[in-house]
Amino acid sequence: MHGMGIETDEELTKAYKFLEAGSIGQAREILAQAIGYNFDNSEINFAHWCCSYWAGFVQGLPKMDFYEQGDGLIARWKTFKPDYEARKDFQQRTVYALQRGVFSMALKAYEQAKDDSSSSQRADLFRKKGLCHKKLGEYESALSLLSEAYRISPQSAAILAEMADCLALCGEEKNAKVLFREAFFIDAERIEIDFLDSELIGCLIRQVKEKGYTGAVLQEWIPVYGVLYGVFNVKRELRAQEAGRLRQEIFAKENEIKDPSNDSKILVPKLINMYFWLIDHYARSNEGMDKINDCLLQIRVHDEDIYRMYTK
């Protein structure tokens, strides 16, 4: 049985080459043979499990149109992540090889998809291509595609968050913070947080998850704690009409929250984040402490703990 270690490494290397190329069936055949004489190797077992998870789905791809193929691969990756993270034999190297394969396939599909439709769909296609490049570690290409998407759709939270993530991955932390703060302000719930990779935002998301928040409520609390933990600390000036619109939105939300049929779990963090923006605006424009104190009072009404953290 000597030399088994070397042989196993060779099999795995071969299997990973196939995985990176998106040839999941071929990778699975090699691994199935390797399990035969090496059934207690956890990396081989994990890699084989990954192949089984994906093989049937990938086989069915040719039946779909290109757009559906790309979307399907990305959606399946999203459900795959918690499944592989839950396994004891989880191997980063395997996931990395598979990630290259899956996002290469998705990118190929999107590159063949027709983008003759509405501008919002065109922006979306650029965003998804950008996401694929980011997942392949090609941050420059990702940023240039995301910039295209942004030109078409400058008010898209999803696009801004992807741009911020790429900037953070490139070490441009200051710009990343501005864009993350903006994205979560525009619409926290539209951001695909499962696909954000930078440590800057990942660390913040983990901290908010630890407080027990999930789903949409989690997403609304991220910008609030982003301010409290000093992550969203690079700010931009609000234009006069933006400040006016923000005051109107706050007024509307305050009324919504008075209605018991509305979900205060989502409204409270939304409101608090709006007040944070308004306070920054007042502090910059020297509009007097009274207005700031009014905002602080409202924050305190909605959440005493957040008020204390913010004012200490």
N, C-alpha and C positions, 0 to 999 in steps of 0.2 A: 504493500500500500504506500510505498515511499513516493515522494514527489507529488502527493495529492494536492498540497497547498498551491504549488505552482500551477498545476493543471486547473484548479478551481479559479485561480486568478485569471488565467487565460480565457476560460469559459465566460467569466463575468465581464472581462474586457470586451470580448466579442459580443456578448448580449447587450452591453451598454452602447456599443457602436450602432447596433440595430435599433435600440430604443431611441437614440438621438436622431436617427434617420426616420423615425416614425414607423419602422417595420416591427410592429409589436408581436405579430404572429411568429416571425422568425426568432425574435428574442425569446419568446416563450418556449419554442422547441428546444433551443440550446439549454435553457434553464431546466426544463423538464428532464432532459437527459442527465444534467449535472446533479439533480436531486437524487436520482437513482443511486449514485455511489456516495452521496454526501448529504444525507437527509437532515443532518442536524446543523447544517450551516445556516445561520440566521439571515445572512445577507442574500443567499440564494433563495431561501424561502420567501423573504420579503419581496425580492425582485419578481419571483414567480407569481406571487399574489398580485402585485401591481399589474403584471401583464394580463392576468386573468380578469382583473377589474376593467381593463381597457379594450381587450381584444375584440369582443363581440361588437362593442360600440364602433370601433374604428372600421371593422368590416362593413358595417352598415352605412358608412359615410357616402359612398358613391351614389346611393339612392337619393340623397338630398341635394338641393341646389347649393351653390357655393356659400351664399350668405348663411344659410342654415347650418352648413358644415362648420363654419367658423364659430358661430354662436353656440352650436351644440358642444364643440370641444371646450369652449371657455366655460360654459355652464357646468359641464361634467367635471372640469378641473375644480370648480368651486365646491362641489359635493365631495370630491375625492380628498380634498385637503383635510377636513376634520376626520375622515375615515383613516387616512394613513397616519395622522398625528396620534390617533388613539392606540396604535399598535405598539407593542413592546419591542418588536424587532425592527422598528423604523430606521432606515438608513438614508442619510442626506444625499449620499453619492448616487443612490438609485433614483431618488426623486429628481435630482438635478438632471440626470440623463433623460428621464421621462419628460420633464418639463421642456427640455430642448426639443424633444420629438413632438410633443403635443402643440406647443406654440409655433413651431415651424410649420406644422400641418395647417394650423389655424391661419397663419399669415399667408400661406400659399392660397388657401381658399379665399380669403378676403381680397387677395391681389387679383383673383379671377372673377370676383363678384362685380356685377354691373353697378356703377354708381351714377346712373342717369336719373335718379329719383330726386326727391325734395332736398333742399339744402340741409335740413336737420339730419336727414339720413346720410348725406354726404359727410357731414361733420362727424357723425357717429362712426362711419366707416374709417375715417382718418384716425379717430380716437382708438378704435379697436386694433388697427394696424400698428399704431404707436404702442399700445399695450403689449402686443406680441413682440415687438422689437425690444421693449423694456425687459420682458421676461426672458429674452435671449441674451440679455446683457449688452444690447446695442443702444446705449443711451442717447448718443448723438442723433441717430436715425429716428429714434422714438421722439425726441424733442422736435425734430423738424416736421414730422407728421402731426404731432400734437399742436404745433404752431399753426399748421394749415387748418386743423379742426377749430382752433381758437379764433382764427380770422373769420370763419363762417359763423361761429356760434360763441361769441365772447361772454355770454351769460350762463354758460353751462358749467355747473358745479363739478360734474364728472370729468370734464376735460381739464379744468383748472387743477383738480386734485391730482390727476395723472401727471400734468406738467410739474406740479410741486414735487411729486414723488421722484420724478426723473432728476430734477434739480438737486434734491437732497442726496440722491444716489451719486451725483457728480460732485458732491461736496459744496454745492452752492447753497449753503444753509439759509443765508439771510433771505434770498429770493424765494426759496422754498417756503419759508415761514409766512411771508406775505401772501403767497398764492394759496397755501393751505387755509389760512385764516379767511381769505376771501371765499374760497370754495365752500367752506362750512357755513359761512354767513349767507351765501346765496341759497343753498338748499342742502342741508346736511344729509338728508335721507336719500339723495340721488347719487351719493358717492359710493363707489364699489370698494368698501374698506377691505374686503378679503383679498383684493389684488394690489394693495399698497405694500411696498417692500422695504421702504427706507426705515432705518432705525428711529429716525426723528419722529415719525408719526406712529410707527409700530409700538414704541415704548409707551406713548401716550394712550393708544388704544388699549393696550394690556392693562394699564393702570385703571382706566375707566371700567373695563370689564371686571376687574377685581372687586369693584363696588357692587357687582351683581346685576348691572344693566345688560340688557340684550336687545337685539333687533333695532327698530326705529328709535326707541328711547335711548339706547346706547349711542346712536349716531348723533342725537341732539345734545347729549351731554359732553361729547368729545370737545367741541369748541369752548364750552364753559371751563372745563378742566385745562384745556389748552392755555387759556388765559391765566388761571390760578397757578398752574405749574410752570409758567414762564416759557411755554413753547410758542404760543401765538403772541410774541412780544414785539414783533416788528410790524408797525402800523402805517396805514396810509390815511391821508386826509379825506374826509367825506366832502363831496361837493354840496353846495347849499341845497340844491333840489333833492339830493340823496338824504340829507339830514331831515328835510321836511317829510319825505316819503317814509323814512324810518319812524318818525314821531306818529304819523298816521297809522302805520302798521302796528306799532305798540298799542295805540289806543284801541284798534280793532281787536287785537289779541287779548287785551285786558277785559274787553267785553265778552269775548268768546269764553274766557276762563270762568266768568261768573255764571255761565250756563252749565249746570251740573251734568248735562248730557254730553258735554265735550270732554275729551281725554286730557286731563290736566297733566298727566305723566309726560306727555309730549309737549304741551304748551308751556309748562314752567321752564324747562331748560331753553326752549326757543326764546322766550321772553327775556330770560336772564342774559343770554348772549346779546340780544338786541340792546338791552340796557348798557351792557359793557361797551358796545360800539358808541352809543349815544353819550355816555360819560366821557369816553376818549375825545369825542367831538367837542363837548363842552369844555373840557380841560384845555384843548388846543386853541379854541376860539375865545377863551377868556370870557365866557358868558356868565360868569359869576358862580359862586358856590351854591346858591339856592337851587339852581336847576340840577346840579350834581346831587345835592342832598335829597331832592325829590326822587331821583332815580334810585339812590341807595335805599331810601325808605321802601320803595316798591320791591326791590330785591329782597329786603329783609322780610317783607310781608310774605313773599313766595317761598323763601328758603333761608331760615336763620343761619344754618351752618355755612352756606355759600357766602352769605353776607359777612360773617365773621372772618372767613378765610380771605375774602377780597379786601377787607378794610384793615386787617391786622398789619 
